[in-house]
Amino acid sequence: MRPSFLAVLLAVIAGPALGQGQVNVYNWSDYIAPAELRDFEKTTGIKLNYTTYDSNEILDAKLRTGSSGYDVVVPTASPFFVRQLAANLFRPLDKAKLKNLGNLDPEIMAALAKYDPGNAHAIPWMWGTTGIGYNVAAIKKRMPDAPVDSLKMIFDPAVISKFKDCGVMVLDSATDVLPAALKYLGLDPDSKKTEDLAKAADVVKAVRPYILKFHSSEYINALAGGDICLAFGYSGDIFQARDRAAKARDRRDIAYAIPKEGSLLWIDVAAIPKDAPDPAQALSFLDFMMDPKVAAASSDITGYANANKAATALMPKSIVDNPLIYPPDNVRAGFYTITAGNAEQVRERTRLWTAIKTGR
């Protein structure tokens, strides 16, 4: 998804098979340290075939089609993993073969167990929030008192219209954007009521003229490179944009804010599809993901909080002590999660999202 990351991975994928099988991994881009991937091949002798995607919808379609060819996938717990689990798309984990399982954070495991009783089918990988990414100078120039810590930045036409000229991007994800619009309206972000979803869709339609593009990955480089000045995206993606912008020749100050109205708390999990070609090698890769060194290195490049408690001591204080990555309790109190919904509700949400993007 991101060329710089894929370029590094090509060397991994093209490496020679070492005689102990292979594992096919389908993951979000920029979501695990490339050096650790190389080390996995070197130390295990397992050939790694690693490909990436940039939306849960893409992964969901491949899993539901069947025979995806993947041994390990990384969906977001709710609503995607929940719905896929209900459709019997994953294999139970053989925990006896996961020696690093004890490294995981009991609090995150307990939260995940609400979706996957007994943590039987998945391990948590990274977690984070959705919020506001912005170019500090560009926003201040156009609106000195801009409410950067509020959903008004995205959903109030009087506010977002001021930034049309410098570019606005929003996640191409109904399950992220519509709940945020509901929260902006003061409604239950997990509401499945037709009338509530229609109100949320109207909010997004009202600001559609000021949005340059809906995309779930391009905003990283666009924000870092100055092609846009405002984005509604994932916390770690914004931090990656910030770091890239700071290293660029024309340095830009990119910041992230958790909306004061509340933010979606998401957990991405790693699981083994039921039709995985090599479930034994899949378990080897899951155990690798739970190595504290791997989790720590991956948080360092992604800017996301990981679910590995043993990794905390290996991580820089700039991440562990960052309240935007590991928020304090008073901020977490405003977090919300969403449930899967039934098939009819999913179709309605998809229909509304299509209408928003096409302007119909």
N, C-alpha and C positions, 0 to 999 in steps of 0.2 A: 504493500500500500504506500509506504514512504520509500522512494528510490534509494536514499542513503542506506537505509536499513536492509533493503532487499539486496543491494550490492554486496553487503557484507555476508548476507546469508547465502548468496550464490556460491561462495567459496565453501560453505558448509555443505550445501546440498550436493555440490559437484565432487566432494571428497570421495575417496575410494571406500567401497564396502570392506569391512574388516572381518567378515566371516561369521558374525554372530547375529545375523538377521537385520531387520530394519524396522523403523517406526515412522509412521506417517502422522504428522502433527499439523493441525489446522488451528491457527491462533490469531488474535488481534495483532496488528503490526506494532513494532516498537514495544513489545510487551514482555520481553525476556532478554537478558544480557547476551549479546552475540558471542562474547568470549566464553561464556558458560556453555553455550550450545556447542561450540567447538570442543570444549573440554569433555562434554558428555560423549561425543563420538570417540574421542581419544581414550577416555578411561573405560568405557563400556564395550567398545568395539562394535557398537550398534550404529548402522547407517541411519542418519536422520534426514527424512524428507519433510521439509518445513515450508508451509505455504500460509498466506495471511488473507484476512478479510477485514472489512471496515464497518460491518453492521450485523447485528443479531439476525436480521431478516434473511441475509444471505446464507448464514450458517443454518438457520432453521429450515430453509427450503432444501438445502442439500441433505440434511438429516432425514427429512420427511420423504424425500424421493427414494431413499434407500440406497444401499451399496455405495456409500460415499467414498469408501476406500480409506477413511481416516481411523487412526487408532486412538488419538487423543484430540478432543475439541474443548473450547473454552467459552461456553455461553454465559450470559448474565443470569444470575439465579432466578430473579423474578422480573418479568413473567415468563421468560423463554425457557429456562431449564425446567421450571415447574411444569409447564405445559408439555415439554418433551418427555419429562419423566412420566407424566400421566399417560402418554402415548407409548410407553414401554420402549423408549429408544436407547436406553443405556443399560450396561451390564453392572451388576453389583460389584463392589470392590472386594478383592481378596486382601483384606487388611493385614493378614499374616505376612504378606510379601511387601508391606510398606513400612520399612524400619524407621523412616523419618516422620511417621504420622504424629508422634508425640510432640513434635516441634510446633504444631499449629496452635493458634490462639484459642483457648477454650471459649472465650466470649463470642468470637466470630463463628466458631463451630456450633455454638448453641443457637446463634441467629440463623445459621444455615440449616440446622436441624428442623426448623419450623417448616422448611420447604421439603427437606429430604430426611425423614425420620431416621434417627440413628446414624445420620451421615453415611448412609449405606452406598450411595452411588457417586459421590463427588467430593473433591477436596476444594477448599477455598483458595484462590490465588491472590488477586488484588481487590481492593475496594476503594471507593472514592465517592465524589459528589458531582453533580452537574451545576454549573454556574456561569458567571460572567467573566469572559476574558477580554481585555481591552488594552489598547495603546494609550498609555497615560497622557502623553503630550497631545495626541490627536483629539482625544476626548475633551481634555481641558481647554483646548483651543476653541472648540465648537460649543462647549457648554461647561463653564467653570464649576457650576454646582451640580453637575450630572450625578444622579443617584446610582452610582456604580455598584452599590451593594444591594440593589433592589431589582426585582423582576420588571420594574417599570422600564429599565433600560432596553428590554426586548419587547414588552407587550403594550407599552403606552405609546400610541402614535405620535403624541406631542414630543416625546423624548427621542425615540428611535429615528424619527424623520430627520433629526439634526445630524445624523451620522451616515445618511445614505451616500453622500458624496465621497466619504472615505472608506465605505464598504462594510457590510454586515453579513455574517454567515451564521446559520443556525443548523443544528444537528438534523440530519435527515432521519428522524426517528420519532414516530408517533408516540411510542411508549416513554419517551423522555420529554417531549415538547408539550403534548396535550395535558399530562398531569401537572406540569409547571404552570400552564395557562389556567388550569383549575385552581391551583394554589394562589395564583395572582388574583383570581376572582373571589377568593375566600371560601371556595368550595372544597369538598373532599377530593384530594388529588387522585384517590383510588376509585372515584365514582365511576360506575358503569352505566349510569342512567342516561338514556338517550338525550334527554333535554339538557343535562349537564355537559355532555360531550359536544353537543351542538353549540352551546355557549362558549366552550373552550375553542372550538374550531372558528367561531366568529371572531374571537380575540386575535387568533393567528392570521386570519384572513385580513383583518383590519391593518395589520402591519406588513402584510406580504409585499406591498409595493416598495418597501424600504429594505427588503432582504435581497442581497445579491445572489445568494445560492444556499440551497439546503444540501449539506454534505457532512458526512461523519468523520472525515479525516483531512480534507484539503485545507481546512481552516488553520491547521497547525502551521504549515509553511506560509500560508497567506498572511497570518497574523505576524509571524516572525519576519517576513519579508516586506511588510508594509503595504501589502495589497488590500488588506482590510484593516479596520481599526476596532472592530467589535465582533465578538462571537459568543454564542451560547453553546457551551461544550463541556467536555469532561475535564475534571480538575487536572489530572496528570497530563493531558494533551496541552492544556494551557501552560503548564510549567515547562513542558518541552519547548513550546513556542518561545517562552520567556528566555530559556537557556540558549536557544539558537539565535534569537535576536541579540542577546548580549554578546555573542561571539562574532556576529556579522560585522562587516566593514562599517556599515551605517548602523550603529547600535541604536536599538529601540528599547524603551522601557515598557515591558509587557507585564500586566498584573492580573491577578485572579481574585474574584470575590464570591463568597458563598452568599446567595440571596438571603436577606434578613427575613423574608417571608417563610423560608424553609427550602430545603434542597432534597432531591432524591438521593437516598443512600443505596448504592448498588454494590453487589458482590459478584465478581466473576469467578466461576468455578471451572475446574478441569475434570472431565469425565471421559469414560470409554464408551463409544457407541456400541450398541448391541451387536452390530455386524462388523466390528473391528477385525481387520485381517489378522492382526497379531496381538491379542490382548496381553500376552506375557510381556512383550516388549513395551506395551502401553504402561503396564505397571512399573516397569523400570524407569520410564520417563516421568511418571507421576512422582515416584520416589525422588528422582533427581530434582523436580520442582520444589520438593519440600526440604531440600538441603538448605540450611540457613544462609550459607554463602551465596547460593543461587538467588534466593529471595532478596537478600540484601543488595546484591549487585543489580538486580532487576528493578528494585525500587529506586535505586540511585539514577538509573537512566530513564525511568518512566515518570517519576514524580508521584507515584501512587503509593498509598499505604498497602503493605502486604499483610497477609493473614498468618505470618510465621513469627510467633512470639520469640523463638530462639534467635531470630535474625536481628532483633532490635539492637543488641550489643555490638553488632557489626556495621551498623548504619551510621552515617554522619549525623551530627546534631542538627545540621541544617534541614534535615528531613524529619527526624524524630521529634524535634522541638518546634516544627512549623505547624501552627494552629490551623492552617488551611489544608494540611495533609492529614494530621492527626488532631482533629478539632476537640476543643474542651467540651465538657459535659453540657454546658449551657447552650452551646451551638448544636450539639448532637440532639438536644431535646426538640429541635425544630425539623429534624430529618424525617422523611417519610419513605415508605416502600409501597410497591404496587403489586397486586395479585394478577393472576393470569387472565381471568375472565373466561366465559364460555365461547364456543365457536361463533355464535351469532354476534356477541359483543366485539370479538376480534375483527369480524368482517365489517362491522359498523365503524370501528375506529380506523380501519384501513381505508374504507370508502371516504371518510372525512379527510384523512390525510392526503389521499390522492386529489381530492377536490381542492385542498389548500395549495398543493404544489402546482397544479395545473391552472389554478386561477379560475376554476369553474364553480 
